[in-house]
Amino acid sequence: MWSSPSQCLLVSLVASSAAGAVSTKRDNNDGATYVNLASRKGPSQHLASGFIYGIPDTFGQIPSHFYENIGFQYGRAGGAQEGAPDRGWIWGLSDYQGRLNSTLTDYKTCREFDADFILLPHDVWGTDQSNSSTVWPGDNGDWTNYDTFVTTLMADLAANDALDGLVWDIWNEPDLSLFWARSMQQWIDLYVRTHKIIRANRQFDRVKISGPTLSEAPYNTSIWWTSWMQQIKGNNTIPDQIAYHLEAAPGTDSYDLANTYPSVLAMLRSFGIPERPQIINEYASFTEQIPSGAAFWISRLERYETYGLRGNWQDGNTLHDLMANLLTKADPFDYTATDYMPAPEYPVYEYYYRNMTGDRFNTTGSANLQFDVYATMDQVIRILAGSQTATGNWTINVENLSSIGLATEGSVSVKSLAFNGNGHYVATYGPVDLGVSEYAYSGDTLVIPINQNTNYTAYAFEFRSGDSKTHGW
């Protein structure tokens, strides 16, 4: 059962029998979304339930139920932003060991919940602790130290039984000088070299390789993307996952998965590279980490069958805490405190995992790229909806109701929920129950209009199929 805390703010939601007769013809309303009840796309997978960093260095510090209740699927870490004596490989073996220990804690936590773990070797190397005198891999054509680093890290991972569910993310955001202070070609040489070292070790056959992990959007106008693709094809070093980041400001259409997903497919075809799964191993900017943004990103990732890991915009010790802002505390920046509470987005992910089970439906997001929906069905049809931190008037057009046993016209009882929370650190214990309303419909289509006057609220709508034997919620 969901609670309705008094601190949550109700938002304006149009939900009444006044919906009246509607047409099945799709119009040009930029804010219109569609759920096709006649088209299913397989069982729910909860592809968006992952995050980068966010796990404390003390194993078990965050209670297990916080991971379990969101269906935690993917973690990603490498010990970033730890100071002396844990600064990474470039500072000596003891500093390397400190980074490794932190990474192994993250790995152990992920595997406790059967989640895969993406290793960030650039963190273990210590790029966040580099300075103007740092020697980078391959400087002056000398790869000796880097080769030793890779083989040492591989041996230590194997010795600690850390290979199951492991993904080796060869280098993070090399197009940003913060993480790579050398030329593009030197990075591509690093990628090819590392890929070959890993694949030469039969013990690592089950370990996936991920790349290029660029921050730049994946289009054929990017020399980083095209040069990398050309050379991985020629060197037979194609990764198991095509990884990249989508963390631009809301409304940056070139960083929208609706545009980047087909662009990656087109580039792979143009270079003669077999299709690979795409993974957005950092998604959503800090401003999007509110309930509406969570629902929007969940909808996008599910539509394109793409695993996603929430970005993490904290630093210092807090980077290793709060599950990438899914949790909060009385003092969220007190790293040692253990009074964890759900932050505003957490109930969205909990509802997504616990309630949205069964089959998924095919959906269409709004033409203006600002609003999206995700829909599933067991005995109950559930629709999760959210904007990309935008206000406006939206509609959810639920088509082909007759395919789930309802009449082509009539009325249906719909339960509505609102996920509120304006801020990142406000304890939030579940959605507000807005009650059950009767919606009139015709033309085999139900229209749910939404007047959204806050940019942070996400919604869920529930109704039953015609052949359901159970009534009430």
C-alpha positions in Angstrom: 0.0 0.0 0.0 1.2 3.5 -0.8 1.0 6.2 1.8 0.1 9.8 1.1 2.3 12.0 3.2 1.0 15.5 4.0 4.1 17.2 2.8 3.5 16.1 -0.8 1.8 18.7 -2.9 -1.2 17.9 -5.1 -1.0 19.0 -8.7 -3.7 19.9 -11.2 -4.9 16.8 -13.0 -7.8 16.7 -15.4 -9.6 13.5 -14.7 -13.4 13.4 -15.2 -16.2 11.9 -17.1 -16.2 15.1 -19.1 -13.7 13.5 -21.5 -16.7 12.6 -23.6 -16.5 11.2 -27.1 -13.1 11.2 -28.8 -11.7 10.4 -32.2 -9.3 7.7 -33.0 -7.6 9.9 -35.6 -4.2 11.1 -34.4 -3.9 14.8 -34.5 -0.8 17.1 -34.6 -1.0 17.9 -30.9 2.7 18.2 -29.9 1.9 17.1 -26.3 0.0 13.9 -27.3 1.3 10.5 -26.3 -0.1 7.1 -27.3 -0.4 3.6 -25.7 -1.2 0.8 -28.2 -3.0 -1.9 -26.2 -3.0 -4.1 -29.3 0.8 -4.2 -29.6 2.9 -5.8 -26.9 6.7 -6.0 -26.8 7.5 -8.7 -24.3 7.7 -9.0 -20.5 8.7 -6.0 -18.3 12.5 -5.9 -17.8 13.0 -2.7 -15.7 15.9 -1.5 -17.9 16.2 1.9 -16.2 17.0 0.5 -12.7 20.7 1.2 -12.5 23.0 4.0 -11.3 26.7 5.1 -11.3 28.6 5.3 -8.0 26.2 5.9 -5.1 27.3 2.8 -3.1 29.1 3.5 0.2 32.6 2.0 0.7 31.3 0.2 3.8 29.6 -2.9 2.6 25.9 -3.1 3.7 25.7 0.5 4.9 22.5 1.1 2.8 19.9 -1.4 3.9 19.2 -4.1 1.3 15.5 -3.3 0.8 16.4 0.0 -0.9 18.1 -1.9 -3.6 15.6 -4.7 -3.8 12.5 -2.4 -4.0 13.8 -0.8 -7.3 14.9 -4.0 -8.9 18.6 -2.8 -9.0 20.1 -4.0 -12.3 23.3 -2.2 -13.0 26.1 -0.5 -11.0 29.1 1.4 -12.3 32.1 2.6 -10.3 35.9 2.6 -9.9 36.6 4.5 -6.7 36.6 8.1 -8.0 37.3 11.1 -5.8 39.0 9.2 -3.0 42.0 11.0 -1.7 45.3 9.7 -0.2 46.1 7.0 0.3 43.6 5.8 -2.3 44.4 7.9 -5.3 44.9 5.1 -7.9 47.6 3.4 -9.9 49.6 6.5 -10.9 50.4 7.2 -7.2 51.8 3.8 -6.5 50.7 0.3 -5.5 49.2 1.2 -2.1 47.0 3.9 -3.6 46.0 1.4 -6.4 45.0 -1.1 -3.7 42.8 1.5 -2.0 40.9 2.2 -5.2 40.7 -1.5 -5.9 39.2 -2.2 -2.5 36.5 0.4 -3.0 35.7 -1.0 -6.5 35.4 -4.5 -5.1 32.9 -3.3 -2.5 30.8 -1.9 -5.2 31.1 -5.1 -7.2 30.1 -7.2 -4.2 27.1 -5.0 -3.5 25.9 -5.3 -7.1 26.3 -9.1 -7.1 24.4 -9.4 -3.9 21.3 -8.3 -5.9 22.3 -10.1 -9.0 23.1 -6.8 -10.7 25.8 -6.5 -13.3 28.8 -4.2 -12.6 30.5 -1.8 -15.0 34.2 -1.3 -14.1 35.6 2.2 -14.6 39.4 1.4 -15.0 40.1 5.1 -15.6 39.1 5.7 -12.0 41.4 2.9 -10.7 44.2 4.4 -12.8 43.5 7.7 -11.0 42.5 10.3 -13.7 40.7 12.4 -11.0 44.0 12.8 -9.2 46.1 13.7 -12.3 48.1 16.9 -12.7 50.2 18.6 -15.3 53.1 16.2 -14.7 51.0 13.0 -14.9 52.2 10.4 -17.4 49.2 9.1 -19.4 48.9 5.7 -21.0 50.9 5.6 -24.2 52.9 8.8 -23.8 55.8 8.9 -26.2 54.7 5.6 -27.5 55.5 3.8 -24.3 52.6 1.5 -23.1 54.7 -0.5 -20.6 53.2 0.9 -17.4 49.6 0.8 -18.8 50.0 -2.8 -19.9 51.2 -3.7 -16.4 48.2 -1.8 -14.9 45.7 -3.7 -17.1 47.2 -7.1 -16.5 47.5 -6.4 -12.7 43.9 -5.3 -12.5 42.7 -8.4 -14.4 44.7 -10.7 -12.1 43.3 -9.0 -9.0 39.7 -9.1 -10.3 40.1 -12.8 -11.0 41.7 -13.5 -7.6 38.7 -11.8 -5.9 36.1 -13.8 -7.9 34.9 -10.6 -9.5 34.3 -11.7 -13.1 30.7 -12.8 -13.1 28.4 -10.0 -14.3 31.5 -7.8 -15.0 31.6 -5.2 -17.8 35.0 -3.6 -18.6 34.3 0.0 -19.7 37.6 0.7 -21.4 37.9 4.4 -20.8 35.3 7.0 -19.6 34.6 10.2 -21.6 37.9 10.5 -23.4 36.5 13.5 -25.3 36.6 15.5 -22.0 40.1 16.7 -20.9 39.2 16.0 -17.3 39.4 12.3 -18.0 41.8 12.2 -21.0 44.5 14.8 -21.5 46.0 13.5 -24.7 45.0 13.1 -28.4 42.0 11.3 -29.8 44.2 8.9 -31.6 46.1 8.0 -28.4 42.8 7.1 -26.8 41.7 5.0 -29.8 45.1 3.2 -29.6 44.4 2.6 -25.8 40.9 1.2 -26.7 42.2 -1.2 -29.3 45.2 -2.3 -27.1 43.0 -2.9 -24.0 40.4 -4.8 -26.0 43.0 -7.2 -27.3 44.7 -7.7 -23.9 41.3 -8.6 -22.4 40.3 -11.0 -25.2 43.6 -12.7 -25.2 42.9 -14.0 -21.7 40.4 -16.9 -21.9 39.5 -16.4 -18.2 37.9 -13.2 -19.3 35.8 -14.6 -22.1 32.6 -14.1 -20.1 33.5 -10.5 -19.2 31.8 -7.9 -21.5 33.6 -5.0 -23.0 31.9 -1.6 -23.3 32.8 1.5 -25.3 33.3 4.1 -26.5 31.6 5.8 -23.5 31.8 9.3 -25.0 30.0 12.3 -23.6 29.5 13.7 -27.1 26.3 12.7 -28.8 26.6 9.8 -31.3 26.2 11.3 -34.8 28.3 11.0 -38.0 29.3 14.6 -37.6 31.4 13.7 -34.6 35.0 12.8 -35.4 35.4 11.0 -32.1 32.6 8.6 -33.0 33.5 8.1 -36.7 37.2 7.7 -36.1 36.6 5.2 -33.3 34.1 3.1 -35.4 36.4 3.0 -38.4 39.4 1.7 -36.3 37.5 -0.8 -34.2 36.1 -2.3 -37.4 39.6 -2.5 -38.9 41.2 -3.9 -35.8 38.4 -6.4 -35.0 37.9 -4.9 -31.6 34.1 -4.3 -31.6 32.7 -4.0 -28.0 29.8 -6.1 -26.6 28.0 -2.9 -25.7 27.8 0.5 -27.4 28.0 2.8 -24.4 27.5 6.6 -24.3 26.1 9.3 -22.1 23.0 11.5 -22.3 23.2 14.2 -19.7 22.6 17.4 -21.5 20.3 20.2 -20.3 16.6 19.2 -20.7 15.3 20.0 -24.2 18.6 19.4 -25.9 17.1 17.3 -28.7 20.4 16.0 -30.0 20.9 14.2 -26.7 17.5 12.6 -26.7 17.4 8.8 -27.0 14.7 9.2 -29.6 17.4 10.7 -31.9 20.6 9.0 -30.7 19.4 5.4 -30.8 18.6 5.4 -34.5 21.8 7.4 -35.2 24.0 4.7 -33.6 22.3 2.0 -35.6 22.8 4.0 -38.8 26.5 4.6 -38.0 27.1 0.9 -37.3 25.6 0.0 -40.6 27.6 2.6 -42.5 30.9 1.1 -41.0 29.8 -2.5 -41.5 29.7 -3.2 -37.8 27.2 -5.7 -36.5 24.5 -4.3 -34.3 25.3 -4.3 -30.6 23.1 -3.5 -27.6 23.2 0.2 -26.6 23.6 1.2 -23.0 23.3 4.7 -21.6 25.6 4.2 -18.6 25.0 7.8 -17.4 21.6 9.3 -18.1 19.8 12.5 -16.9 21.2 15.8 -15.8 20.9 16.9 -12.2 17.9 19.1 -13.0 16.1 16.0 -14.4 16.5 14.0 -11.3 13.0 14.7 -10.0 9.9 12.4 -10.4 8.8 13.8 -13.8 12.3 13.3 -15.2 12.5 9.8 -13.8 9.2 8.8 -15.5 10.3 10.4 -18.8 13.7 8.6 -18.8 12.1 5.2 -17.8 9.7 5.6 -20.8 12.5 6.4 -23.2 14.8 3.6 -22.1 12.0 1.0 -22.2 10.8 2.0 -25.6 14.3 1.6 -27.1 15.1 -1.6 -25.2 18.1 0.2 -23.7 19.7 -0.4 -20.3 20.3 2.8 -18.4 22.3 4.0 -15.3 21.3 7.2 -13.6 24.0 9.9 -13.6 25.5 11.0 -10.4 26.2 14.7 -9.8 27.6 14.5 -6.3 31.3 14.8 -5.3 33.6 13.7 -2.5 32.2 11.2 -0.1 28.6 11.9 -1.1 29.5 10.5 -4.6 29.8 7.2 -2.8 26.3 7.4 -1.2 22.6 8.0 -1.6 22.2 5.7 -4.6 22.8 8.6 -7.0 20.2 10.8 -5.3 17.5 8.1 -5.0 17.9 8.4 -1.2 18.3 11.1 1.4 19.1 11.6 5.1 18.4 14.2 7.8 21.8 15.5 6.7 22.3 14.0 3.2 26.0 15.1 3.2 26.9 13.2 6.4 28.6 10.2 4.8 28.6 8.1 8.0 24.9 8.6 8.9 22.7 5.7 8.2 19.2 7.2 8.6 18.3 6.6 4.9 15.0 7.7 3.6 13.5 7.7 0.0 14.1 10.9 -1.9 11.4 12.1 -4.4 12.4 9.9 -7.3 12.6 6.7 -5.3 8.9 6.0 -5.2 8.8 6.3 -9.0 11.4 3.6 -9.4 9.7 1.5 -6.7 6.4 1.7 -8.5 8.1 1.0 -11.8 9.6 -2.2 -10.4 7.0 -3.4 -7.9 3.8 -2.5 -9.8 4.6 -2.4 -13.5 4.9 -6.1 -14.2 3.6 -8.4 -16.9 3.7 -7.4 -20.6 4.9 -4.1 -21.9 2.9 -2.2 -24.5 4.3 -0.2 -27.4 4.0 3.5 -26.9 4.7 6.8 -28.7 6.1 9.9 -26.9 5.0 13.4 -27.6 6.1 15.0 -30.9 7.7 17.9 -29.0 9.9 15.4 -27.1 8.8 16.8 -23.7 6.4 14.1 -22.5 6.5 10.4 -22.5 4.7 7.3 -21.2 5.5 3.7 -20.2 2.7 1.1 -20.0 2.4 -2.5 -18.8 -0.4 -5.0 -18.1 -0.8 -8.0 -15.8 -4.5 -7.9 -14.6 -4.2 -4.2 -14.4 -3.1 -1.8 -17.1 -0.7 0.7 -15.6 0.6 3.8 -17.3 3.6 5.8 -16.0 3.9 9.3 -17.4 6.3 12.2 -17.0 7.6 15.3 -18.7 11.2 16.3 -19.2 10.9 18.8 -16.4 8.4 20.8 -18.4 4.9 22.2 -17.6 2.1 22.1 -20.2 -1.0 20.3 -21.4 -0.5 16.7 -22.3 -2.8 13.9 -23.4 -2.4 10.1 -23.1 -4.3 8.4 -25.9 -4.9 4.8 -24.9 -5.8 3.0 -28.2 -7.4 -0.3 -29.0 -9.2 -1.0 -25.7 -11.2 -3.8 -27.4 -7.9 -5.8 -27.6 -8.0 -6.2 -23.8 -11.7 -7.1 -23.6 -13.3 -3.7 -23.2 -16.1 -2.3 -25.4 -15.2 0.1 -28.1 -17.1 2.8 -26.3 -18.4 3.4 -22.9 -16.7 4.3 -19.6 -13.9 3.0 -17.5 -12.8 3.5 -13.9 -9.3 4.9 -13.7 -7.2 5.3 -10.6 -4.8 8.2 -10.7 -1.6 8.7 -8.7 0.8 11.7 -8.4 4.5 11.4 -7.6 5.5 14.7 -6.1 8.7 16.1 -4.6 10.3 19.5 -5.5 13.9 19.0 -4.6 16.5 16.3 -4.4 16.7 15.7 -0.6 13.1 15.8 0.6 12.0 12.5 2.2 9.1 11.2 0.1 7.2 8.1 1.0 5.0 7.3 -2.0 2.6 8.8 -4.5 -0.5 10.7 -3.6 -3.7 8.8 -4.4 -5.8 11.1 -6.4 -8.8 8.7 -6.4 -10.8 6.8 -9.0 -12.7 8.7 -11.7 -15.0 7.5 -14.5 -13.7 8.4 -18.0 -16.1 8.3 -21.0 -14.6 7.1 -24.2 -15.5 6.1 -27.8 -13.8 5.0 -31.0 -11.9 2.3 -29.0 -9.7 5.1 -27.5 -9.5 6.5 -24.0 -8.1 10.0 -23.7 -6.5 11.0 -20.4 -5.8 14.8 -20.4 -3.2 16.2 -18.0 -2.8 19.9 -17.1 0.7 19.9 -15.6 1.4 23.1 -13.7 4.5 21.9 -11.9 7.6 20.6 -13.6 8.4 17.9 -11.1 5.3 15.7 -10.8 5.0 12.3 -12.5 1.7 10.4 -12.8 0.5 6.8 -12.9 -2.9 5.7 -14.2 -4.5 2.3 -13.5 -7.5 0.5 -14.9 -8.7 -3.1 -15.5 -9.1 -5.2 -18.6 -12.5 -6.4 -19.6 -11.7 -10.1 -18.8 -10.3 -9.3 -15.3 -12.0 -11.3 -12.5 -10.7 -9.0 -9.8 -12.2 -5.5 -9.0 -11.0 -2.7 -6.9 -7.4 -1.7 -6.0 
